[in-house]
Amino acid sequence: MTITPVRSDSGEVINYVGVQYDISSLKELDRLKSQFVSDVSHELRTPLTNIRLYLDLLRESRDRDKTETYLDTLTRESERLAH
C-alpha cells in the first residue's frame, strides 16, 4: 500500500490518496519459481553424482565386464541429463 499526501497550493496537507496493490499472485509466482529452480537443481545433481561415481569406478576397474557395465551406466545417466 502506498499513501501520498495531497497538498494545497500553499503546501498544506488537505487530504491523502492511497493505492493498494494485490500482490498475492506475484507471491505465488515467486513460490512456483523457487520450487522450479529447486526441482531442476535436484534433477541435475542426481545424474551428475552417478556420473562422477562411475567415472571413479571406471578409473579403478581392470575387469572388462565391470567396465562395460560402468560405461552403460554413464551412457544412461548422460542421456538422462540430455533429456
Salt bridges, closest charged atoms under 4 A:
GLU28 OE2 - ARG31 NH2 2.79
ASP30 OD1 - LYS33 NZ 3.56
GLU43 OE1 - ARG80 NH2 3.93
ASP56 OD1 - ARG59 NH1 2.96
GLU68 OE2 - ARG64 NH2 3.29
GLU77 OE1 - ARG80 NH1 3.52
